[in-house]
């Protein structure tokens, strides 16, 4: 995202909407996402969208959100 648009909630809103849409589809029960450890802002976007961290490596955090 371009710097002038960062911090306005666009990524959080888009992530929440796309995740809700994906989970509304037949046969979709879980959405997975990975973020680089060096990018805490992206990790926070996922957490705000209801994702939980379930794994990590030296470079990545892995998140998932399941149908509730």
TIMI-524750 format. One line per 5 residues: number of its first residue (from 1); their letters; for each residue x, y, z of N, C-alpha, C, O, CB. Coordinates in nm, 3 decimals, m for minus. Glycine has a CB too. Layout:
# TIMI-524750
NUM) a) X:Y:Z:X:Y:Z:X:Y:Z:X:Y:Z:X:Y:Z; ...;
# end
This chain:
# TIMI-524750
1) xxxxx) 0.084:m0.116:0.000:0.000:0.000:0.000:0.090:0.124:0.000:0.194:0.127:0.065:m0.097:m0.001:0.122; 0.048:0.223:m0.073:0.128:0.346:m0.080:0.129:0.415:0.056:0.027:0.414:0.126:0.074:0.442:m0.190; 0.240:0.473:0.094:0.251:0.533:0.227:0.142:0.635:0.261:0.101:0.644:0.376:0.384:0.599:0.239; 0.095:0.710:0.164:m0.007:0.812:0.194:m0.141:0.752:0.233:m0.228:0.823:0.283:m0.025:0.903:0.074; m0.159:0.622:0.210:m0.286:0.557:0.243:m0.273:0.458:0.359:m0.370:0.394:0.397:m0.340:0.484:0.122;
6) xxxxx) m0.153:0.446:0.414:m0.133:0.357:0.527:m0.194:0.415:0.653:m0.201:0.536:0.671:0.015:0.329:0.547; m0.237:0.326:0.741:m0.291:0.369:0.871:m0.433:0.419:0.867:m0.481:0.477:0.964:m0.206:0.476:0.926; m0.503:0.398:0.756:m0.641:0.444:0.744:m0.743:0.332:0.756:m0.863:0.356:0.744:m0.660:0.515:0.613; m0.695:0.209:0.779:m0.785:0.097:0.797:m0.828:0.026:0.671:m0.909:m0.066:0.676:m0.905:0.143:0.867; m0.775:0.067:0.557:m0.815:0.005:0.430:m0.777:m0.143:0.426:m0.858:m0.226:0.383:m0.751:0.078:0.313;
11) xxxxx) m0.658:m0.177:0.468:m0.614:m0.316:0.465:m0.697:m0.401:0.560:m0.734:m0.513:0.527:m0.466:m0.327:0.500; m0.726:m0.349:0.678:m0.809:m0.422:0.775:m0.949:m0.446:0.722:m1.002:m0.556:0.733:m0.816:m0.347:0.908; m1.007:m0.344:0.663:m1.142:m0.356:0.608:m1.145:m0.455:0.493:m1.235:m0.539:0.485:m1.194:m0.219:0.562; m1.049:m0.447:0.404:m1.045:m0.538:0.289:m1.020:m0.682:0.334:m1.083:m0.774:0.282:m0.937:m0.494:0.190; m0.931:m0.701:0.429:m0.901:m0.835:0.478:m1.024:m0.897:0.544:m1.056:m1.013:0.520:m0.784:m0.832:0.576;
16) xxxxx) m1.092:m0.820:0.626:m1.213:m0.871:0.693:m1.321:m0.906:0.591:m1.385:m1.011:0.603:m1.266:m0.766:0.792; m1.341:m0.821:0.491:m1.445:m0.846:0.390:m1.412:m0.968:0.305:m1.499:m1.052:0.280:m1.462:m0.724:0.301; m1.288:m0.979:0.259:m1.250:m1.093:0.176:m1.256:m1.223:0.255:m1.295:m1.327:0.201:m1.110:m1.073:0.118; m1.216:m1.219:0.381:m1.221:m1.339:0.464:m1.365:m1.382:0.489:m1.397:m1.500:0.480:m1.150:m1.315:0.596; m1.452:m1.287:0.519:m1.593:m1.320:0.540:m1.655:m1.379:0.414:m1.731:m1.475:0.421:m1.671:m1.196:0.583;
21) xxxxx) m1.621:m1.322:0.300:m1.672:m1.374:0.174:m1.622:m1.517:0.152:m1.701:m1.605:0.119:m1.629:m1.284:0.056; m1.494:m1.539:0.170:m1.438:m1.674:0.148:m1.503:m1.776:0.240:m1.536:m1.886:0.196:m1.285:m1.673:0.171; m1.523:m1.740:0.367:m1.582:m1.833:0.461:m1.731:m1.856:0.438:m1.788:m1.950:0.492:m1.560:m1.784:0.601; m1.794:m1.772:0.358:m1.936:m1.791:0.326:m1.957:m1.889:0.211:m2.070:m1.931:0.185:m2.000:m1.657:0.291; m1.850:m1.925:0.143:m1.860:m2.016:0.029:m1.872:m2.161:0.076:m1.811:m2.200:0.176:m1.739:m2.000:m0.063;
26) xxxxx) m1.950:m2.239:0.003:m1.963:m2.381:0.034:m1.826:m2.448:0.028:m1.750:m2.426:m0.066:m2.061:m2.450:m0.063; m1.798:m2.527:0.126:m1.674:m2.604:0.128:m1.553:m2.531:0.183:m1.448:m2.592:0.199:m1.644:m2.648:m0.008; m1.566:m2.403:0.213:m1.454:m2.328:0.271:m1.477:m2.316:0.421:m1.575:m2.257:0.465:m1.439:m2.185:0.204; m1.386:m2.374:0.498:m1.401:m2.374:0.643:m1.290:m2.299:0.714:m1.304:m2.258:0.829:m1.407:m2.515:0.694; m1.178:m2.280:0.642:m1.062:m2.214:0.702:m0.991:m2.130:0.596:m0.978:m2.171:0.481:m0.964:m2.319:0.764;
31) xxxxx) m0.945:m2.014:0.638:m0.862:m1.927:0.553:m0.727:m1.916:0.622:m0.719:m1.890:0.742:m0.929:m1.784:0.530; m0.620:m1.936:0.546:m0.484:m1.930:0.598:m0.412:m1.808:0.539:m0.440:m1.765:0.427:m0.406:m2.060:0.564; m0.319:m1.754:0.618:m0.236:m1.642:0.571:m0.101:m1.648:0.640:m0.091:m1.692:0.755:m0.306:m1.505:0.598; 0.001:m1.605:0.570:0.135:m1.594:0.626:0.183:m1.451:0.616:0.154:m1.381:0.518:0.233:m1.689:0.553; 0.256:m1.406:0.717:0.318:m1.274:0.714:0.463:m1.286:0.759:0.497:m1.372:0.841:0.241:m1.173:0.803;
36) xxxxx) 0.545:m1.201:0.706:0.685:m1.198:0.748:0.694:m1.142:0.890:0.622:m1.049:0.926:0.771:m1.113:0.651; 0.781:m1.200:0.968:0.801:m1.151:1.106:0.838:m1.003:1.108:0.806:m0.931:1.203:0.911:m1.233:1.176; 0.905:m0.958:1.004:0.950:m0.818:0.997:0.836:m0.722:0.963:0.860:m0.602:0.949:1.059:m0.804:0.893; 0.713:m0.773:0.951:0.601:m0.689:0.912:0.488:m0.698:1.017:0.384:m0.757:0.989:0.548:m0.729:0.773; 0.508:m0.640:1.134:0.407:m0.649:1.240:0.275:m0.581:1.205:0.171:m0.618:1.258:0.460:m0.590:1.366;
41) xxxxx) 0.277:m0.483:1.116:0.152:m0.417:1.078:0.060:m0.514:1.005:m0.061:m0.512:1.027:0.181:m0.295:0.988; 0.115:m0.598:0.920:0.033:m0.697:0.850:m0.019:m0.803:0.946:m0.132:m0.851:0.931:0.113:m0.763:0.738; 0.061:m0.840:1.044:0.014:m0.935:1.145:m0.104:m0.875:1.222:m0.201:m0.945:1.251:0.128:m0.973:1.242; m0.096:m0.750:1.254:m0.206:m0.683:1.326:m0.331:m0.677:1.240:m0.441:m0.692:1.293:m0.164:m0.540:1.368; m0.318:m0.655:1.111:m0.434:m0.655:1.020:m0.506:m0.790:1.030:m0.628:m0.795:1.040:m0.390:m0.627:0.874;
46) xxxxx) m0.430:m0.898:1.026:m0.491:m1.031:1.035:m0.559:m1.051:1.170:m0.669:m1.105:1.176:m0.386:m1.139:1.013; m0.494:m1.010:1.276:m0.553:m1.025:1.409:m0.682:m0.946:1.423:m0.778:m0.994:1.483:m0.454:m0.981:1.516; m0.686:m0.826:1.367:m0.808:m0.745:1.371:m0.920:m0.809:1.291:m1.038:m0.786:1.318:m0.781:m0.605:1.319; m0.884:m0.891:1.191:m0.983:m0.959:1.107:m1.025:m1.094:1.166:m1.097:m1.170:1.102:m0.928:m0.978:0.966; m0.979:m1.123:1.286:m1.021:m1.245:1.353:m0.932:m1.366:1.334:m0.968:m1.477:1.373:m1.155:m1.279:1.308;
51) xxxxx) m0.815:m1.346:1.274:m0.721:m1.457:1.255:m0.646:m1.482:1.385:m0.624:m1.391:1.465:m0.623:m1.426:1.139; m0.606:m1.607:1.403:m0.521:m1.642:1.516:m0.392:m1.705:1.463:m0.393:m1.777:1.363:m0.594:m1.739:1.613; m0.283:m1.677:1.532:m0.155:m1.733:1.492:m0.148:m1.878:1.539:m0.178:m1.908:1.654:m0.036:m1.650:1.550; m0.109:m1.967:1.450:m0.102:m2.108:1.486:0.035:m2.170:1.463:0.059:m2.283:1.504:m0.204:m2.185:1.409; 0.126:m2.099:1.399:0.258:m2.154:1.372:0.353:m2.040:1.338:0.311:m1.929:1.307:0.253:m2.260:1.258;
56) xxxxx) 0.483:m2.071:1.343:0.582:m1.971:1.303:0.710:m2.042:1.261:0.738:m2.154:1.302:0.610:m1.871:1.416; 0.787:m1.973:1.180:0.920:m2.016:1.141:1.015:m1.901:1.173:0.975:m1.802:1.234:0.927:m2.057:0.987; 1.138:m1.915:1.131:1.233:m1.806:1.153:1.194:m1.681:1.077:1.231:m1.570:1.117:1.373:m1.849:1.112; 1.120:m1.697:0.967:1.086:m1.584:0.881:0.938:m1.546:0.881:0.904:m1.431:0.853:1.127:m1.614:0.742; 0.848:m1.642:0.911:0.705:m1.619:0.893:0.623:m1.651:1.017:0.660:m1.736:1.098:0.654:m1.701:0.778;
61) xxxxx) 0.512:m1.580:1.029:0.404:m1.617:1.121:0.291:m1.671:1.035:0.259:m1.614:0.931:0.357:m1.494:1.210; 0.230:m1.781:1.078:0.116:m1.838:1.005:m0.011:m1.816:1.086:m0.014:m1.840:1.207:0.138:m1.991:0.977; m0.113:m1.771:1.017:m0.242:m1.739:1.081:m0.352:m1.818:1.012:m0.338:m1.862:0.898:m0.271:m1.586:1.074; m0.464:m1.834:1.085:m0.582:m1.895:1.025:m0.706:m1.837:1.091:m0.704:m1.789:1.204:m0.579:m2.049:1.040; m0.814:m1.844:1.017:m0.946:m1.810:1.068:m1.041:m1.917:1.019:m1.044:m1.949:0.900:m0.992:m1.667:1.024;
66) xxx) m1.119:m1.972:1.110:m1.213:m2.077:1.075:m1.356:m2.028:1.092:m1.382:m1.928:1.159:m1.189:m2.202:1.161; m1.446:m2.101:1.029:m1.588:m2.068:1.041:m1.627:m2.082:1.188:m1.594:m2.181:1.252:m1.677:m2.161:0.950; m1.697:m1.983:1.239:m1.739:m1.990:1.379:m1.884:m2.024:1.394:m1.935:m2.033:1.506:m1.711:m1.859:1.448;
# end
